[in-house]
Amino acid sequence: MPYGYFPGCSLRGTGRAYEESLLPVFRHLGLELTELTDWNCCGATAYMSVDETQACVLAARNLALAEREGHGEVVAPCSACYLVLNKARHYLEEYPAMAERVQGALGRGGMGVRGRVAVRHPLDVLANDVGWEAIRAKVTHPLRGLRVAPYYGCQIVRPYATFDDPHDPVSMDRLFEALGATVVRWPLKTKCCGGSLTGTIPEAGVRLVYHLCREALKRGAQVIATVCPLCQFNLDAYHDDIARRWEDVRIPTVYFTQLMGLAFGLAESELGLHRGFVRMRWRRGEGEIASKSKITSKSKITSKGGSERGEGT
C-alpha cells in the first residue's frame, strides 16, 4: 500500500534537491509515495508562536486530507513539517479544548480528523519498514572512503522521539554504514543549525553554522549529510560570510537521499547534486570527493585521506 506523501513548501523551493533525490531512491526501493491532493503549508514552526489554534488548523487539514484519501501513514520529509504535523496530531489527542476549536474550523469546510494517520519521516521508513540489510543489497556503488558526518538537527527526534533516540540518534549512521561509507562520530549532530536566525540575527545564526562546519572538518568529515531542507540551506549557503567573519570552513552539505542515490548507481543528474552552493562530486571507486563552491569560484576542496581548502575571496 502506498504511503501518503506531504512534500511541504521547502521541497518545491530551496529544498527541491531533497525531493529530486527522494523520489527516485524510494522508487528504487519499491516504495510508493502518493502526494496528498490540495495539501497546504504546515505553518512551519514559527506560526505556532503567532496563533497556536490557526497553526494547528493548518497542519490538521493535511491530516484530514490524508484520512480522506485512505492513507494510514503520511511521509513528511521536511523536519519542520514532520514536527508540526506530529504536534498537531498530539494536540488533537491530548488537549480537548484545542481539539474542539480545530475540529470546528475543519468541520466548516466539511473536514475532520479522526486520529488515524501516523506521520512518518523517510528515515523512519528506511529504518523500520525497509531495513539496513535490504538497503545494503541494493548498493551497487559502495561509498568506500567517503567520510560522512550525519547531521540530524534538532527537530526530527525532539520532542517527539518516534523512531530514534532523542539525544543520540543513530539511524542515519546505520544507513551510511549500509552504503559502505565511513561514519564520522561527532558531538554536534543534534545541535541547532541556527534556523531562521541566519536571516534575522546573523551574528547568532551564522556563528552556529560556523561551529558545525568547523567541527565536522575537525573530525575528518568530507561531507555533511542532513535530513532537513533548512539545515541543508544554512550549512551550505553562508560560507562567504563565515570566511569573512572567521575562517573558511567550506564543506559540502547534502541530503541523505542524495548519498543513497549515488550508492544505488543513480545518475548524479537525477539527484539534484548540481544545486548545492558547495557542490559535491563523488568520484566512484576512487575514494575521493571533489567539491567546488558556486559562490567563490577560487575555493576548492579536494580530499583523499585529508582536506585542502582554498582561500575565499
Secondary structure, DSSP 8 states (H G I E B T S, - for coil): --EEE--TTGGGTTTHHHHHHHHHHHHHTT--EEE-TT-----TTGGGGT-HHHHHHHHHHHHHHHHHTT-SEEE--SHHHHHHHHHHHHHHHH-HHHHHHHHHHHHTTT----S--EEE-HHHHIIIII-HHHHHHH-SS--TT-EEEEE-TTTSSSS--SSS-SSS--HHHHHHHHTT-EE---TTTTS---TTHHHHSHHHHHHHHHHHHHHHHHTT-SEEEES-HHHHHHHHH-HHHHHHHS------EEEHHHHHHHHTT--GGGTTGGG-SEEEEEETTTTEEEEEESS-TT-EEEESSS--B----
